Amino acid sequence: MRRKTVGWLVTGVALVLVVFVLGIRMMNQADDSEQAGAHATDNAANTEKSAEPTPFGASGASGPQLVAETQALALYIDPATTEISVKDKRSGHTWYSNPLDRESDKKAEGINRDNLSSQFSIAYNNDKGQNFYVNNFAEAIKRNQFEILKTEKGVKIVYQLGNFQKGMEAIPQIISKQRMNEMILNKLPDEGKKFEIEKRFKFDEVKQIYTRKEMPEYVVKDVVAILDSIGYTAEEAAKDNAQNQAGSQKTTAAARFTVPIEYYLDDENFMVEVPVREIKDTKEFPIDSIQVLEMFGAAGVDQQGYMFVPDGSGALIHLNNGKISVPQYDMPIYGKDQSLRDKDVVKEFKEAARLPVFGMKQSDQAFFCIIEEGDAIASVNADVSGRVNTYNRVSAKFLLKPMESFTYRAGSVKKDSPMFPVIYQGGIKLRYAFLPKESASYVGMAKYYQDYLVKNKSLTKLDASAETPFVLDLVGSISVRDTFLGIPYQSVQSLTSFEQAKSVLAMLKQRGVKQIQLRYSGWFNEGMNHDYPDDVDIDSALGGKSGLQDLIRYAHEQGIELYPDVSFLRVYTTGHGFKPKRDGVSFLFREGIAQYKTDLVMGGRGELDYYLLSPKKLPDLVTKFLKDYEPLQVGGLSLRDLGDLVISDVTSGRTIDREQSAAMIADSVKLLQERVGKTMVSGGNANVLPYTKTIVDAPLKSSKLNIADEEIPFYQLVLHGYMDYAGTPINMSPDQSYKSNVLKTLETGSNVYYQWFYEKPSAVRNTAFNDLYSASYTNWLDEAVQYYRETNDVMRGLRAQAIINHEKLADHVYRTTYENGTSITVNYNQTDVMVNGTSIAAEGYLVGGAGR
């Protein structure tokens, strides 16, 4: 019995020892695994946090290594190339920063081939204003000049582009024999290295000094490496040069840039940030712009799909469409910065990019990108395969330091010298979303952005109403040239008095137009192109203050939304509180920047149109305006330019970049909304959407650029049901076709919008407002009522309904579907078409679905 007990004890001890040993092994393996993959433990759940970035990756490691993971995504980096890949764990699809099969590209050459392996590229200038272009693959990765750091949710990579190797400044020009022995030769036990140093100097027996010989660049590199190994630095070399009165060394300035970029995961999104404040350039070679992840998700020649670009209402560029003889897509977000001069090649865009987004669909997968920071200095670039490589790609570029030339004249001698502002100091942040099969379309992209605005920008649904709004812009007064005893002066002429406005509104009401939004342009400070609005002086030609108060009362009684119009950023006259050089926009040496009309006869610059107000003056101006406007208790205000323009102001004392300007504009619209009630804006840039009730001159079309293949209502897909919007006034549209305008209104879910005045057309003849000649209401009232009745009958009850689908059924045949099931199919063709067995008349439409 005892022998069995001892046996059991021995066996038990043995088992304990085995378990102990195995446990230690498992712990060691776990430690090894943790050390090998420590970078992957900081996931989006923040299971392990570090306050500062730490070095990442084993030396010489290559291949994708996990750096962050969420429930939806996994982020990888190749430490050897810094290539990024993001695996969508929901679909199993992986998105790559660079094409995996790029070595088989037969088209790309030179820098275009290097671009296939780069994660960003930069454009920069020299002191002569010449522009150059480099990428991080050729100038940093190939040189092994980058450091990867582990961050809380991903990685940060710091690149050094250019030649950062130490040069001749680290080798003394003249050094005494004593210093040569003490500081260099005696510290080199290797005779070969000692000989390598000695042969690069000429020894003077009389003076007992060594003088450096000329040496090629590859030798400089070897010599510097030897000196570095013994701690002889460039500072020591400078000390020896000074002691021996060596002349100053000629150094050639080099283009060198330090650029950091961060990648991390935020739940279901892949995030990219560029900490611009950490970017370093040189005075001799200032950076111009940076293009980020140009090749991310690039599609090859075998892929099917399209790229979505935010041109006006939206446009699609089909993959591999073969349009390589036309310019690539390159459009600034929020339109051109009017404080900058036009370049030699002026790009004409009929529409502006109002939303800071882009995307790509490949087969049954898609990515969609929102430019969260830096949107006001961004442009979206897109190109198809076949031009410089065999890939289709779409990305964002950011203008950091725009250049302008200043011309010096001395007699007959003229010299152009480039000038640069301070570098943009804001952030750059891109949010990539990955859309699975059922959402992999421009409709899915729009829905994603809509949800994003609801969650992050307080976008809220409209109140449901049976009738759709009729938006009317009445022109009140204009400034005209007049004479008194032969002396010319400017007078104010009424086109639609306050009493006449009531008459027009009553006529519309009597004809069944029940819901009206009235924009009233030209009501104060001497006409439509009014004086500086630091106060409110109601035009007496229209009926004065009492006349306006009667109109306000009437509007409130009739349930009409009244939006008197004001221009803040466009200043049409000087004086009256505005001085161009003091209050206007500047760009370095150019002060009081103005915009000019186009001479329709000669085609060049015409007469002055308006000055641009500096954004720094906007908060004070808005406050002064509100002091006089708020007591009127109108309940609404139309903002002619705050939803349309974003302008920078560059001065020696203070620079306001476009991003800061966009924020100031948004803050002003927010304040106006809080103080006066509802706001109407023209244009509808994304920065003001959270504080807007109605948009006029919203983009209903694209610019129809040659590289694009389709025009889509992306803007409307995002906003319908959440905001009232209308395009340009129907009677002022270049397309005067009643039928095609009705179809566009129905396809896009837009409101009816007309611009009128009450007086006869001759009232604007030979004035600065000749373009209003056809806007007399008598010419349009009957058509407008008919137009509204027809479209309202179709759109009734859909105002607060989101658009859930838009599809092309055939050439020029489109169907729009709302969340209540109503569908509207439009046929822009001049002939009848058959859709699912149903005939739709030429330039006709069909209404159906569960909602009808």
Secondary structure, DSSP 8 states (H G I E B T S, - for coil): -HHHHHHHHHHHHHHHHHHHHHHHHHHHHHHHHHHHTGGGS--TT-SS--SS-EE-S-TT--S-EEEEE-SSEEEEE-TTT--EEEEETTT--EEESS-TTGGG-SS--THHHHHTT-SEEEEEE-TT--EEEEEHIIIIITTT-EEEEE-SSEEEEEEEES--S--GGGS-SEEEHHHIIIIIGGG---HHHHHHHHTTEEEETTTTEEEE----HHHHHHHHHHHHHTT--HHHHHHHHHHTT-----------EEEEEEEEEETTEEEEEE-GGG-B--SSS-EEEEEE-TTTT-B-TT--EEEEE-STT-EEEETT----SS--EEEEBTS--TTS---SS----SS-B-S-EEEEEETTEEEEEEEEESGGGEEEEEE-TTSSSS-BEEEEEEE-S--EEEEEEETTEEEEEEE------S-EEEEEEEE-GGG-SHHHHHHHHHHHHHHHS--------SS--EEEEEE-EEEEEEEETTEEEEEEEESS-HHHHHHHHHHHHHTT---EEEEEES-BSSSSS----SS--B-GGGTHHHHHHHHHHHHHHHT-EEEEEE-SSEE-SSBTTB-HHHHB--BTTB-S-EEEEE-TTTSSEEEEEEEEB-GGGHHHHHHHHHHHHGGG--SEEEESSTTT----EE-SS-EE-HHHHHHHHHHHHHHHHHHHSEEEEES--GGGGGG-SEEES---S----TT--EE--HHHHHHTTTSEE--S-GGGSS---HHHHHHHHHHHT--EEEEEBSS-GGGGTTSTTGGGGGGBGGGTHHHHHHHHHHHHHHHTT-TT--EEEEEEEETTEEEEEETTSEEEEEE-SSS-EEETTEEE-TT-EEEEETT-
